[in-house]
Each structure stands twice: as structure tokens, then as C-alpha cells.
């Protein structure tokens, strides 16, 4: 175990050390694996003095990603949240529009809908996959519905064939699903447009960074225009549409190229750790997240459910293990309108699920230390 060639053990899901851990041994929730390849690409960019968003590594990063995720067009951007906003703007989502968003996800998809002036319509998820429930989607569609954001939550793709039957543009949020597959197709190749995040906690990590992918020439051209201040490279300072600077820098792309060189290695390491957790936690009452028969799950952060979540998280953190409860459902967030919906499944999952430390450079001893701590509290609470 520990397939990476470098590590940042001080990092957490936020990319920062967590000062609230009290144990003598600290195991972060996540940490990037950075090694010789990443350093070599960055040194090349630094030595050339080409560090802006128009550098050659950006284009190479986009082209290589396109091959990996089977997209004709990929556009690298500054982060995954901006990738969502760019996808929405590319689809011309704006004021008075509604967008279907799953109630179980990080807030970025719903916040991005608000950022373009539209209304996120929260929708419950399926118990069998934790992803957007097509039957619930059917209940939430109105004449104002402009698009659907389907989140491949925690490495598990949504059911895209079922979502396609509504005839609406689908944005695949694959931010947490590097390497996952839906009926044999790679995450990132699904929907009208897809997005990834390369935040420091992701399997493929550049610190920040993200991308949008599509097979539509027209949509790709529109997103590139918006992402570059509404200008075309061949016609600078002529602004055709309202745009902003969404671009990824050449330095971030350099790190990304090193990560793409290690794509298989980094994904395999997290999936191996996830299987070890499943093996070592058998019989503790901690259940792994479900996987639908049409999906190939790829681990972002190993996620389990337990009726004793508060006790498990508290006990692990006392030992210096950065375990965390997952996000609350969006329906419980004051920022979003949860009227007219039933979010029972999302609320139930959000009340029982937690993340265990997961990163490519974890050692077998790390995993055993975490699972021993889980077993200790699970045994105590079952008495």
C-alpha cells in the first residue's frame, strides 16, 4: 500500500492542516501525492517563464484529459466550481431558469446555479446509489427547468440513461469520480457537458483547478469564449459576449501533467485502500456506501455509514485521525429553497455517513490504525 512517490501528510480535505486533532499521531483526511514528475514539469514551466493561462502545458493537459475521459473537447479552468458555472453559462442558463440539483452533495452545484441568476431545485437521491433519483426528477420538472446537474457523488456515477429521457441538457458533475464508470463509459464522458475538480483532496490533484468537457463543437467554442473575457485569441480586445477569466495557469497544468502520468497508479492506490477498509471493518457495523449494478465505483474518500457516527468521529479525532461527517443535505442549508420537496433519503444518508482518511500514500499501518480505532468504538457502543 502507499503507491505514490511523495506526500503532504499535513494536508486535509481543505488542503490545510487541521489544528483540532488531539492525538499524538496525525492522519489527515486526504493529502496529495506529489513526486518527481510533477516537480519536473513545474521546473520546466518556471525555467521558461511561462506561468499564465496561455502556456503550452495547459493545452497539453486538456488534450490528454480528453483522451482519458473520452471527450472531444476539454477546457481547463481555475477550479471545479468555476467549471460548473462555465457549463451553466455555456448552456445559457440564467435569470428565471430552474436547474435540478441533488440534495446530497457539496454546495458548489447549487451555488453555481445561484451565481448565474437561476434557481436550484433540490431533488432527493436514490438509496441504492446516493445519486439523483430519476423518479424524483420527474416530479420536480417545470416549464422553467433549463438543465439537470447530476453529481457522481463520492465516486459513484448517476444513472445517465434514465436522466436522458427527460430531454433536458445534463451537466455531469464528476468532481469526485476520477476513474469511475457508468455502464462501461468513463466518468466525465457523460451528459451534454461534464466537469471535474482537481482540488488537493481529489485523486488527481493540482491544488486547485478543474475542467469542463463536451463533445459539442458549438458548446466548446462558446465556453472558451466566455472563459477568456469574451474574446477570441485571433481577435484580442474585441469582446463578443460577457466573459470572465476562468483559465487554469500553466503552473497548475504542469502539476496536472505529472498527475496524469500517474493516473492509473493514483486511482489504483485509493481503490486498494477502500477495499482494505471494507475487509478490516467487516463486522463492525460500519457499512460501505452502496454501489449500483450499472456503476463502477472509484474511491474519492472512503465512506461508511453507522448509527454511532458521532461517537466514531469523536473517538477517531481524539486519536489524531481526521475522520469527518459528510456534508449536511442541501435541504438543511439556509442558503437554498427546499420548498415543495421531500428529501428523506438525502437527510438519512447525511445523518449516518462519514469519511475515513483516504489518500494514495497511506500505508498499511495507517489503515490498520484507523480501523483499529473504529473497531474500538464500535465494540464499546454495541455493548
N, C-alpha and C positions, 0 to 999 in steps of 0.2 A: 504494500500500500504506500501511498505517497509518491505518485508517479511524476510530479513536477520537478523542475530543476532549481527552483528558487521559491521563496515565500516571504510574506509580510505578516508575521504572526501577530502584530499589533492591530491589525485591521478588524473591523466588524462589518455587519451588514451596511452600516452607514459609511464605511471607509475610514472610520476613526476608532481609536482605542476606546473601550468602554470603562470609565472610571468607577462604575458601580459594582464591578465584580470584586468579591471579597476574598476568594480563595488564594492560596499561595501559587497554585498552578493555573494559568490563564489560557483558556482555549476559546478563540474568537468564534463568532457565528459563521463568518466567512472571511476569506483572505485571498487575494490574487496570487497566482503562481507566475512569477516573472523571472526570466532566466537570460541566458546568453543571446538567444535570437532577438528578443525584444531590445536588449541593450545595443546590439549590433545595428539594427535598423534605426534606432534613435540617434546613435552616434553618426550614422551616415547623414541623416537629416540635419543634425546640428552642424556637422562639418561643412555641409553645402549651404548652410544659412537659410534653408527653405523651410520655414516653420508655419506659414499661413495656411489657409484653407484651400489654396490653389496648387499645393505641392503635388509632385508625381506620386507619392505614396498613397494619397487619397484615392486617386483613380485606380491604382493597383489594388487597393483594399476593396473598392467597390466591385471590380471585375472578379476578383477571387471569391468574394462573398456570393456573387451572382451564380457562380458555378456550384458552390456548396449548398445553397438553398434553392437552386433551380429557378432563378428569376432572370428574366431577360434584362431588367433594368434595376440597378441598386444605386441609391443615393445616400452617402454617408453624411450624418448630421452630428450636432454637438452633444445630444443626449437623447434618450428614449422618449422623454416627454415631448420634446420638440418634434420627434419623428411622428408621434400621434397627432400633434397639431398640424404638421405639414400634410399628413394624409387627409385629415379633415378638410383643410383648405384646398387641397388638390381636388377633392370631390365636391367643392363649392358648398360645403356645409356652413351655414351662417345663421343670422337672426331669424327667429320664428321657426327654425327647423328643430326636430327632435332626433335624438340618436339613442338607440337601445344600448345599454351598458349593463354588464353583470353586476349583481350586488356584492359578490365575493371577489374582490380584487383590491390591489393598491389603488389609491385615489387618482393616479395620473390619468387614466382614460376619461373619467367623469370630469376632472378638472380641465382637461384639454377641450372637451365639448363646451364647457362654460367659457373657455378662453376665446373661442371663435364666435361666441354670442348665441349658441344653441342651447337646448335643454337636454341634459342626460335623463333618460327614462330608465330608472333602475329596474332590473328584472332578475328573478330568482334563478338559481342554478339547479343542476341535476344532482341527486345524491350519489349516483353511480359514477360520476366523473368530476364533480365540483365545477363544471363549466356551464356556460349559458344553456338554459333549458329551452329547446325549440318550442315546446308546447306553451311555455310561459311567454316566449317572444310573440307568438301569435296573438296572445291576449293583450299585449302592450302596444301593438302597431296601430297608428292612427294615420289620417291623411297627411299629417305633418312629419311623419317619420322619414328621414332622409338617408339613414345608414344604420348599420349594426356594427358595434365593436365587440368582437369575440376574443376573450382573453384565454390564452393557453396557460391556464393558471398553474403555477408551480410545476411546470414541465409537462403538463397534460393537455393535448390539443382539444379544442372544442369540436363539435360534430358539424363539420362544414357542409356536407351534403344535405343535411337536414336544414341548415340555415339558408342554403341557396334557394330553397323552394319558395322563399318569400319574395324573391325578385328584387331585393334591395342590395345596394353596394355593401360589401362586408369588409371591414378592416380587421385583419388578423393581428392581434397584439401577442407576439411571440417573445416578448421581452425576457421571459423566464424559461423559455423552451428550446434553447440551443440543442440541436440533435434529436429532438422528439420527432415522431412521425404520425401521420394520420392516414390509415389505410395504405401504408407504404410510401406516402408522399412526405417530404421533409417539412417540418415546421418552418414557416417563412415563405412557403410556396403557395399558401392557401389564401382564399379571399381575393378581392379585387386589388387590394394593396395590403402589405404586411409591414410590421415594424419589429425591430429588435432593440434591446438595450445592451450596452457593453459596460455598464457600471461596474465598480470594483467588486461587487458581490456576485457578479454573474460568472458562469463557467468560462466564457470568453470575455475577458475584462480588459478595458483600456483606461480605466479610471472613471471617466465619463464617456460619452459617445453613444451613438445609435445609428440606425439606418432605416430607410423605407425601401421596399421592393415592390415591383409590379411587372406585369407582362404587357402593359398597355403603353405604346409609344406616346400617345397623346397625354396620358396621365403623368408619365415620367417627365415629359417636356414641361408640363405645367408646374410640377413640383420643383424642378430645377430652376425655373424662372422665379417662383415665389421665394425659394431658398437663397437666391442671390440678389436680394434687393429689387426684384422685379426686372433685372437686366439680363440680357443675353451676352455671353462672352464676346461675341463678334460685334456687339453694338453697345459698348460701355457708356454709362451715364444717360442712357435712354431708358426710362422706367415705364414698362408697359402695363404692369399691374402693381398693386400694393404688395410689397415683399419685405422680407427682413433677412438678416444674416443667420441662417440655420447651419452654416457649414462646420464640418469637422476640420481640425487643424492637421497639418502634415505630421506633427509630432505624435498626436494621438493615433493617427493612421499607422505610423511606424510601429508603435506598440501593438496595434491591432494585427499587423502583418506577422509579427512574431507569434502572436496568439493563434492566428490561422495556420501557421506552420505546425502548430501543436494541437490542432482541433481535435483529432481523434484521441490523442493522449489525455487532454484535459477533460473531455467528456467521459472517457472511459474511467478515469480516476474517480469522478464524483459518483458515477453509477456503481462502481465497485464498492465505494463507501456506503452507499444506500443499501446495497444487498447485504453488506456486513451488519448494518444496523438491524435490518429485518431478521437476520439469523440470530443475532445476540439478544434481541429484545423479544423473541418468541416466548410467550407465556407470561409476560409482564403486565398484560392488559393494555399496553400501548399498541394501537393498531396502525399499520401503514395506510397512507391515503389509497383510495380505490383507483383501479385502472380499468377503463372500459375495454371491451374486446377489440374495438376498432382502433385503439391507440397504442403507440409505443412510447411509454413514459421515459423521459430523460431528466435526471435529478438536478434540480437547482439547489434547494435546501431540503434535506430530508425532513419530511413532515409526518407527524403521527398524531393520533387523537387519543385522549384519555379522559375519563371522568374526574381525574385528580390533577388536572392541568396546573392549577395554581400552586399546589404543593410540589409538583415535579419541577416546575420552572424555578420556584423559590429555592428548592434544595440544590438544584444544579448550579444556580448562580452563587450560592454560598460557597460552593466548591471551586469557583472561578470559571465555570462553564457558561458561555454566553448562549444559553437557550432562551427562546422568546415565544410568547404567544403570538399567533398570526394577527394580521390586521382585523379590527372590528369590521362588520359589514358596512358597506356604504350607506345602507338604510339607517344606520345609527349615527352617521356623521351629521353635524348641524349644517354643514355647507350644502347638502343635497336635499332635494324634494323627494320624499319617499311616499307621497300620497298615492292612493289607488293601487298599491301593490301588496303582495303577500311574499315576505322574504324569509319564511320559516326555515328553509333548508340552509340558506346562507348564514342566518343567525345561529343555527345549531352548530354548523361546522366551525364558525368563527369562535364559538364558545368552548370548543373542545380541542382544537388543533394547536400544535406548537411546532416550532422549528428546532432541530438539533444542529450543532455545528457541522458544516459540510464544506470542504474545500479540497482541492486536488492534492495539496501537500500534507494532509492529515496522515498521521502514522497509525499503524495498528494499535499502538499503545494509547494514542489519543481516543480512538473509537472505543477501546475497551474501558478506558477511564470514564467516558461519558455513559456508556451502557451500564457499567457497574453502579454509577450514581443513580441512574434511572431505576435499576433493579432494587436498590436500597430503599428508595422512597415508595416504589410500587408495592414491595413486600410489606413495608410498615403500614401503608394505607389500606391494604387488603385484610389486615387482622381484624 
